[in-house]
Amino acid sequence: MKVREIAEKLELTVYSGHSGLDNEVIGGYVSDLLSDVMGNADEGQAWITLQNHKNIMAVASLKDLAAVILVKGLKPDEATMMHSNEENLPILGTDAETFETAGALFKLLHP
């Protein structure tokens, strides 16, 4: 499923990386530890986190993730959004909790 479809169906805000909305999402990964994501996330996953600083883009692009989803109403800063645009890697957001977001994404990808 494309990032664009997930954003629409889960009513996520697209903060940046609009040119990557056609990235294919094969699954999700939930973690707030950058080292955990670097060691365990798989290419094409959407990363759900409350981390919103520029280092998330370094990790997301290193792992070839499809998108980053920020939870709890958190928003990326300007530098993070610029990096997202450069990498064509969308940063999405929701006011929902991590648990709710992960469950909704799982249901969407595994009907």
LINQUIUR-V529767 format. One record per pair of residues at least 12 apart in sequence whose ideal C-beta (glycine too) atoms are under 10 Angstrom apart, sorted by the first residue. I is the first residue (numbers start at 0). J is the second residue. Records with the same first field share a line. If there is no record, write none. Layout:
I->J + J
//
This chain:
0->23 + 24 + 25 + 45 + 65 + 104 + 107 + 108
1->19 + 20 + 21 + 22 + 23 + 24 + 65 + 66
2->16 + 17 + 19 + 20 + 21 + 22 + 23 + 24 + 45 + 65 + 66 + 68 + 88 + 89 + 91
3->17 + 19 + 20 + 21 + 22 + 24 + 66 + 89
4->20 + 21 + 24 + 107
5->20 + 22 + 24 + 27 + 45 + 65 + 66 + 68 + 89 + 91 + 103 + 104 + 107 + 108
6->20 + 45 + 66 + 68 + 89 + 91 + 92 + 93
7->20
8->103 + 104 + 106 + 107
9->45 + 68 + 91 + 93 + 95 + 99 + 100 + 103 + 104 + 106 + 107
10->93 + 94 + 95 + 103
11->45 + 66 + 68 + 69 + 89 + 90 + 91 + 92 + 93 + 95 + 100 + 103 + 104
12->68 + 69 + 72 + 74 + 90 + 91 + 92 + 93 + 94
13->66 + 89 + 90 + 91 + 92
14->51 + 67 + 69 + 74 + 75 + 79 + 80 + 83 + 84 + 89 + 90 + 91 + 92
15->56 + 67 + 75 + 77 + 79 + 80 + 81 + 82 + 83 + 84 + 85 + 86 + 88 + 89 + 90 + 91
16->56 + 59 + 66 + 67 + 75 + 80 + 82 + 83 + 84 + 85 + 86 + 87 + 88 + 89 + 90 + 91
17->83 + 84 + 87 + 89
18->83 + 84 + 85 + 86 + 87 + 88 + 89
19->65 + 66 + 83 + 84 + 86 + 87 + 88 + 89 + 90
20->65 + 66 + 87 + 89 + 91
21->65 + 87 + 89
22->43 + 45 + 63 + 64 + 65 + 66 + 87 + 88 + 89
23->43 + 65
24->43 + 44 + 45 + 64 + 65 + 66 + 104 + 107 + 108
25->41 + 42 + 43 + 44 + 45 + 65 + 108
26->40 + 41 + 42 + 43 + 44 + 45 + 65 + 104 + 105 + 108 + 109
27->40 + 41 + 44 + 45 + 46 + 47 + 64 + 65 + 66 + 68 + 100 + 101 + 103 + 104 + 105 + 107 + 108
28->40 + 41 + 44 + 45 + 46 + 47 + 48 + 62 + 64 + 101
29->44 + 45 + 46 + 47 + 48 + 68 + 70 + 97 + 98 + 100 + 101 + 104 + 105
30->46 + 47 + 48 + 50 + 58 + 97
31->47 + 48 + 49 + 50 + 55 + 70 + 97
32->48 + 50 + 58
33->48 + 50 + 52 + 54 + 55 + 57 + 58 + 59 + 61
34->58
35->58
36->48 + 50 + 55 + 58 + 59 + 61 + 62 + 64 + 67
37->57 + 58 + 61 + 62
38->62
39->62
40->58 + 59 + 61 + 62 + 63 + 64
41->62 + 63 + 64
42->62 + 63 + 64 + 65
43->62 + 63 + 64 + 65 + 66
44->59 + 62 + 63 + 64 + 65 + 66 + 104
45->59 + 64 + 65 + 66 + 67 + 68 + 89 + 91 + 100 + 101 + 104 + 108
46->58 + 59 + 62 + 64 + 65 + 66 + 67 + 68 + 69 + 88 + 90
47->66 + 67 + 68 + 69 + 70 + 91 + 93 + 95 + 97 + 98 + 100 + 101 + 103 + 104
48->67 + 68 + 69 + 70 + 73 + 97 + 100
49->69 + 70 + 71 + 72 + 73 + 96 + 97
50->67 + 69 + 70 + 73 + 75 + 79
51->67 + 69 + 70 + 71 + 73 + 74 + 75 + 76 + 79 + 90 + 92
52->75 + 76 + 78 + 79
53->75 + 76 + 77 + 78 + 79 + 80 + 81 + 82 + 83
54->79 + 82
55->67 + 69 + 75 + 79 + 82 + 83 + 88 + 90
56->75 + 78 + 79 + 80 + 81 + 82 + 83 + 84 + 85 + 86 + 88 + 90
57->79 + 82 + 86
59->82 + 83 + 86 + 88 + 89 + 90
60->82 + 83 + 85 + 86 + 87 + 88
63->86 + 88
64->86 + 88 + 89
65->88 + 89
66->83 + 88 + 89 + 90 + 91
67->79 + 83 + 88 + 89 + 90 + 91 + 92
68->89 + 90 + 91 + 92 + 93 + 95 + 97 + 100 + 101 + 104
69->90 + 91 + 92 + 93 + 97 + 100
70->91 + 92 + 93 + 94 + 95 + 96 + 97 + 98 + 99 + 100 + 101
71->92 + 93 + 94 + 95 + 96 + 97 + 100
72->92 + 93 + 94 + 95
73->92 + 93 + 94
74->90 + 92
75->90 + 91 + 92
//
